[in-house]
Amino acid sequence: QVQLVESGGGLAQPGGSLRLSCVASGSIFPYYMGWYRQAPGKQRELVAQIISSSNTAYADAVKGRFAISGDTAKNTVYLQMNNLAPEDTAVYYCNAQSKWSGVEYWGKGTLVTISS
């Protein structure tokens, strides 16, 4: 079992940037690490995921603007978000999916609000 704690959310202006961090209670190596988001009135959706050290996946809506990365030494996953838009407003959740069992773990989320 792994505990996940997100940080870095807040208020940003359109066109601005934010970097989210997700610190895991243990090694992130056994997990596919990802970021999801849930906007008001909408379902939770995948934003980005690290599949392997050389393979990442992104939602079409964030391709070219967001970048996911991981630091195994710090048990931390980041989501760099650039050129933010109001439609990026959501609660962002860190997700860890076991590579062996498929069991998923979630953080409590961090709110990102994009507004002028």
C-alpha positions in Angstrom: 0.0 0.0 0.0 1.2 3.5 -0.8 0.0 6.9 0.5 0.1 9.8 -1.9 0.2 13.5 -1.0 -0.3 16.1 -3.7 0.8 19.8 -3.5 1.3 22.7 -5.8 -2.3 23.6 -6.7 -3.7 27.1 -6.5 -4.9 30.0 -8.5 -3.2 30.9 -11.8 -4.0 33.2 -14.6 -4.7 32.0 -18.2 -1.4 31.4 -19.9 0.4 30.8 -16.6 2.1 27.8 -15.2 1.9 25.6 -12.2 3.8 22.5 -11.1 2.1 19.9 -9.1 4.0 17.4 -6.9 3.0 14.0 -5.6 5.0 12.5 -2.9 4.6 8.8 -2.3 5.2 7.1 1.1 7.4 4.5 -0.6 9.1 3.7 -3.8 7.2 4.6 -6.9 9.0 2.0 -9.0 6.3 -0.7 -8.5 3.6 1.6 -9.8 2.4 3.3 -13.0 2.2 6.8 -11.7 -0.3 9.3 -13.1 -2.3 12.4 -12.7 -6.1 12.6 -13.1 -8.4 15.6 -12.8 -12.0 16.1 -12.1 -13.8 19.3 -13.0 -17.1 20.4 -11.4 -19.9 18.3 -12.8 -17.6 16.1 -14.8 -16.1 12.7 -14.5 -12.6 12.1 -13.4 -10.3 11.8 -16.4 -6.7 10.8 -17.0 -4.4 13.7 -17.6 -1.0 12.1 -17.9 0.7 8.8 -16.9 4.2 7.4 -16.7 4.2 4.0 -18.4 7.9 3.5 -18.3 11.1 5.6 -18.1 10.8 6.4 -21.8 7.0 6.2 -22.3 4.4 8.6 -21.2 0.8 9.2 -22.1 -1.2 12.4 -22.2 -4.8 13.3 -22.7 -5.3 15.1 -26.0 -6.4 18.2 -24.2 -3.1 18.7 -22.5 -0.6 17.4 -25.1 2.1 20.0 -25.7 1.2 21.9 -22.6 1.7 19.5 -19.7 4.6 17.3 -18.8 4.8 14.4 -16.3 8.0 13.3 -14.8 9.1 11.2 -11.9 12.0 11.2 -9.5 12.5 7.7 -8.0 15.1 8.9 -5.6 12.5 11.3 -4.0 9.5 9.1 -4.5 7.9 12.0 -6.3 6.0 12.6 -9.4 5.5 16.0 -11.0 3.1 17.5 -13.4 4.4 20.7 -15.1 1.5 22.6 -16.5 2.1 25.4 -18.9 -0.1 27.7 -20.9 -3.0 27.0 -18.6 -6.6 27.7 -19.6 -9.8 28.1 -17.7 -10.9 24.6 -18.8 -7.9 23.2 -16.8 -9.7 24.2 -13.6 -10.2 21.0 -11.6 -9.1 19.0 -8.7 -6.0 17.1 -9.7 -5.4 13.7 -8.2 -2.2 11.6 -8.1 -2.7 8.0 -8.9 -0.5 4.9 -8.4 -1.5 1.7 -10.1 0.4 -1.5 -9.1 2.3 -3.0 -12.0 1.6 -6.4 -10.7 -1.9 -6.4 -9.1 -3.5 -3.5 -10.8 -4.7 -2.1 -7.5 -4.9 1.7 -7.5 -4.2 4.2 -4.9 -5.3 7.8 -4.8 -4.2 11.0 -3.2 -6.7 13.5 -1.8 -6.3 15.9 -4.6 -5.2 19.5 -5.0 -7.3 22.2 -6.5 -6.2 24.1 -9.6 -8.1 27.2 -10.5 -7.4 29.1 -13.7 -9.0 32.5 -13.8 -8.1 36.1 -14.6 
